[in-house]
Amino acid sequence: MNNYSQFILESGYVLAVEDSLVQAKRLEYFFKEHNIKYQLYTNAEDAFSAALIEKPELIISDVVMPGMGGYEFCRQIKSTEYLSSVPIILLTSLQDPHDIIKGLQAGADNFITKPYDEKYLFSRIQYLLINRDIRFAANAEMVIELVFRGNKYQINSEKRQILDLLLSVYEAAIQRNDELTAIKAQLEKANENLKQANQDLEAFSRTVSHDLKSPLNGIIGFSDLLLADNAYNINEDSKQFLEIIKDSAWSMSNLIQDLLQFSQSGLVEIEQEPVDLTQIAMQVMQKILQRDLSRKVKVEIAQNLHAKADPKMIQVVLDNLLGNAFKYSGLKADAEITFGKKDYYGQDLFYVHDNGAGFDMNLAHKLFLPFQRLHAANEFKGTGVGLSTVQRIIEKHGGQIWAESEVGKGATFFFTLGL
């Protein structure tokens, strides 16, 4: 093969124009690999000047280049009598159908789409060089007038040239179609695997919910029974140990519940409908306040807060955000929690504010990561999963969530629910 290319270019060279250094190096390696004489330029102006000095046997040119583009370069070559017989291969991504029209108008002989196969590039060079004499022996120029996407074009090229160019486009389309077919098959297989993985995860979640929470409920229940019944004559040290056992069981139960919510938040399909956020927030807050009846908390929930959301999922969001506000304001004697709304570039921006412990904004990037906590466990209990779940749900609604805070001055969580 290499000998044949040498024979074809025994007294000439291939001129190449490529402004990308990576692609230029690739072409340089290609030419050396096939023993093809070449001159390589990074801009069309220098390449055109070189072609005028020494006529190349064939030109390979990129389409998108600074300064003179590939189509204009091709047009100048074909309109120069000394160079008009030189076949030109254009390297392009062929993303726009107009590329074909532009190539025909410019007088290009072949398109090769990027990324290209080097064997294919070599075969195109061979084809054009072998058939150049045949092509010009049958030099029957013709003018074609066509309308494409509402615009009229005139193509002034040889029949053979037009056929060559369209065949190269057709070959590129077939190759791209084969690639897309292969990718589609891979995606279908990946989708089937994903469905199976989701089914396995759902089954695992149900198992975890039942098989892990049931024994924990037994531990908590019997611990309460031993602590409440004086008939067992349990000393103070044993009571303390039982309290630790019960607290640990509750912590594990809460962790399991949070993990289930987190895993299911990525699987559940969102069913959006008009919801009354004021009513949901009041119901959620009522349950939260019952967790510690000794606390005095000023709660303000704005009226007429409405949105389009999944009722069950938005309840999880508010349970986490209002629950965090309640928890992290626990050391404040005058704790305040607010749920409201403001305008955000024409969109409803909801927020949950508290005047509690707050956090360092330098650590805000960790806020929504699973199992990341910005406070020590002995300060505030928690699993570090709730906000990750909230973020997933908000993003599934097409919204965003972020927070602003200052240590010791509380935190405000803002969220949108899409349009």
N, C-alpha and C positions, 0 to 999 in steps of 0.2 A: 504493500500500500504506500509506504513511504517513497519507494523508488518511482512509483507512478506519479506521485505528486511532484517529485523532482523533475520528472520528464516534462510534465505539463508546464512547470515554471522554470524551465531550463534557462531562459533568457530574460526572466522578469521577476516581479515580486508582488506580494499582496500588501496593500496599504490599509492600515487599521486606525480608526479614531475612537478612543474611549477615554472619557474624562475621569472615570472612577479608577483609582490606583489599584484596587483589588481586582476589578474586572480586566484592567490592562495587564496586570501580572498573569492573570489566567490565560489571556490571549497569547501573551509572550511565551508562556510554557507550552501552549497548544502548537504554536508555530514551530518551536524548537523540537518538540516531540515528533512532529511530522516532517521535519527537514524542509520547511517552507520558508523561502526567503521573504522577509517582511520589513516594513517600516511602520513604527508605532508612534502615534501622536495623541496628545491629550486635548487638542482643540481643532476644530474644523478649518480655521483660517490657515494654520501652519500646514495642515494636511493638503489643502487645496494648492498652496504654493509649491509644495513638494511634488504634487502630481503634475503640475505644469512643467516642472523641470525634468522629471523622469516619469513617464507614463506607466502606471501600474497595470498588472494583468487583471486585478480584481480589487474591489474596495469593500471593506467591512466597516460599518459606522453605527455608533449608538444614535438614538433618536433625540433623547433629552440631554442637551449639553449647554453650558453657559456660552454666551456669544452666539455664533452661528449654530443653529440646531441641525439635526440630521436631515430633515426634509429639505431645508434650504441648501445644505451642502450637496445633497443628491441632485437638486434642481440645477445648481451651478455646474456640476460635473456634466450632466446630460445636455446642458445648453452650450457647452464649450465643445466646438467641433473636434478639437484634438483629443478630447476625453470622452466624447459621447458614446463610444462603443464599449467603454469599460463597464462590466456588470457590477451592480451594487447590491450588497446584502445589508439590510437594516436590522439592527438589534433593538427589540422593543418589548414592552410588556403586553401590548395589544389590549389594553384595558378599555379603550374607547373604539367603537366601530368606525369612527371617523378616521382612525389611523390607517385603515385600508385605503380609503378614498385619498387621503393625503399621500400615501405611498405611491398609488397609481398616478396621481397628478405630478408627483415629483420625478417619476420615471424609474422607481426602484424595481429591481429584478426579483428579490426574495425578501421575505420577512423571516426572522428567527426570533422566537419568543424567549425571554429570560424567565427563569434560569434555563439555559440551553444544554443539550447533551452534546458533548464534543464529537462523538461519532456522527451525529446528525449534521453538525456544522461542517465536518470534513466532507460528508457526502454531498452537501449543497455546493461547496467549493468545487468539488470534482464535476458535479453536474453542469454548473454554469461554465466552467472552463472547457469541458469537452464539447458542449453544445453551442459555444459562442459562434463558431464558424457557420453551423447550420442555421442559427438564428438570423445571422446577417445575410446569408445567402437567400433567405426567404423574407427579405425586408419589405413587408407589406404594412405600411403605417396606416392607422385608421383613427378616426375621431369618434368617440362615444359620448353622447350626452345623456346624463341620467339625473333623476331627482331622488335624493336620499334625505329623509327626515325633513322634508319641506324646502330643502336647498338644492339648486341646480348646479351640477358639476360637468365639466368637460374633461375627458380623458384622452390624451393624445399620445398613444403608445403603440408598439407593435403587437400584433395578435399573439405571437409567441411569448412576449414579455408579460402581457396581461395574463395569459394562461399560467405561466410560471409563478407569477406573484399570487394569483388566486389559489393555485395548488398548494403553495407553501403555507398560505393562511389556513386552507382546509386541513392540511396535515397537522398544523399547530392546534387547530380546534379539536381534531380527533384525539391527539395526544392529551390535551387538557381534559377532554371528556373522559378518557380512560382513567386519568388521575382522579377526577371527581367521582367516578364510579367506584374506584377503589377506596377513596376516602369515605364515601357514603356507606359502603359495606362495613368499614371499620367503625363508623359512628353507630350503625345499627347494632353491631355486636357489642360495642361499649354501652349502648343504651339498654340492651338486654341484660348485660352484667350489672348495670346500675339498678335496674328494676329488681333483680334478684337480691342485690345487696340491701336495697331499701326494705324488701320483704323480710330478709334475715334480721335487719336492724329492728324492724317493728316487732318481730317475734321475740327478739332478745329483750326489747323494752318491756314487753308484757311479762316475760319471765322474771326480769329483774324486779318489776313492780310487785309481782305476787310473791316470788320466792325469797326476796330479800326483806321486803317490808313486813311480811307476816311475822317472822321471828323477832324482828325489832319491836313490833307492837307487843309481842309477848314479854320481851325484856322490860319495856316501859311499864306495861300493865302490872306485872308481878312486883316490880320495884316499888310502884305506888302502893300496892297492897301491903307489902312488908313495912313501908314507912308509915302507913296510916293505921295499922292494927297494932295496938300496944300489947296484945296478947303474946307477941313473939319476943318481947323483952330484949329488943335490940339496943345495944349501947350506942353512945354518941359517935364513936369512931366508925362503927358499922353503918350507922345512918349516913355519915358523910360519904362513905364509900358507895353506898347505894345511890346517893344523889349524883355522884360522879358517873356511875354506870348509867343512870337514867339520862343525864345530860349528854353523854357520849352517844347513847342510842338515838336521842332526838337529833343530834348533829348529823349522824349517819342517815337518818330518815329524811332530813331536810336536803342532804346532799343528793340522795337518790332521786328525790322529787325534782330537784333543780336539774340534775343530769337528764332525767326523762323529758323535762320541758325543753331543755337545750337541744337534745337529739330530735325531738318531734317538731321543733320549730323550723327545722330545715326540710322536713318531709311534708308537713301539712300544706294542703292547697288553700290559699287565701280566698275566702268568699266574702267579698266586700258588699256591704249594704249600709244604708243610713243608720247611724248609731247616735245615741244621746250620751256623750262622754261625761256630762255633768252627773247624770243618774248613775252611770257605772262607777265613777270616781267616788260618789257618796256611799254606795254600797260597799266598795272596796275599803274605803277609809273607816267605815263603821266596824268592819271585822278587824281591821288593824288596831284600832283603839281598844278593842276588847282584849288584846294581848297583854296589856298592862293598864288596868283600871286606875292605878294609883297616879298615873301621869296626867298632868294638865297640859294640853296642847291646843294652841289656837289654830284652827283649820279654816282656810278660806278656799272654797271651790266656786269658781265663776259660774254664773248661770248661762244657759243657752249655748253650751259648747257642743257643737254637732260636727260630725265628720262622716266620711264613707270609709268603713273599715270592717274587718272581721270581728264580730262581737266577742268571741271567745279569746281570740289572740290579743285584742286590745285590752281585755281584762287582765291578761298576764302582764302586759306592759305596765299598766297602771298599778297593779299589785306590787310589782318590783320597784317602780319608781317612788310610789307613795310609801311603800314599806321601807325603802332605804332612807327616805326623808324622815320617817318616824324613828328609825334606828339611830341614824347619825346625829339626830338632835336630842338624843336621850340624856345627854349631860347638861342640857340647857334647862334652867328653871322656867324660863319664859319661851319655850319652844314654839316655833311658828312654821306652818306648812301651807303652801299656796299652790293651787292648780289653776292655771289661767291660759289666756290666749292673747297673741298680739299679731299685727300684720307683718309679714315678711316678704317684701317684694311682691305684693299682691296675693300671697299665699298665707293660709292660716299656720301660725307657728305656736304650738302648744308648749307649755313649760311647767315643770314641777320645781318649786323653790323651797329650801329650808334654811334656817339660820343656825345649823349645827356645826359639826366639826370641820367640814370642808376638806379640801385636799390640795396638795401642791400641784399647780398647773404644769410644772416640769415633768410630772409623772402622768399627765393626761393621756399620753399615747398608750398606756397600759390599761386604761380604764375599761375597755370593752373586750379585753383578751380573757379567755377562759382561765379560771383558777388564779388570776392576778388580783391581789388585794392591796389597797393603798393604806390600810390600817392594820395594826397588829391584832391577832385573834383575841388577846386578852382585853383589848379595848372594845371591840365590836365583833360579835359573832357573825359568821357568814361563810358561804362556800366559794364565792368569787365567780359564780356562774351566771347569776341573775342578769347582769347587764349585757353579757354576751348574748343571752336569749333575747333580750329586749332589742338589741341591735339587729339581730336576724329578722325578727318580726317586722320591725320598722322598715328595713330594706326590702322585705317581701311586699310591703305595701307601696313600694316606690318612693319611700321617704328617706329622711336622714335624721341622725341624732348626734348631739354633741353636748358638752357640758362646760360651764364656767364656774370657777370657784376661787376662794381664798381661804387659806388655813385659818380656822377659828371663826370664820364669818359665813359659813354655810356654802351651799352649792345650788346651782340651777341647771337642770337638765332640759334642753330644748329638743323638740322633735317635730317633724312634718310627716304627713301621711300621703304624700304624692298629690297629684292634681285631681 
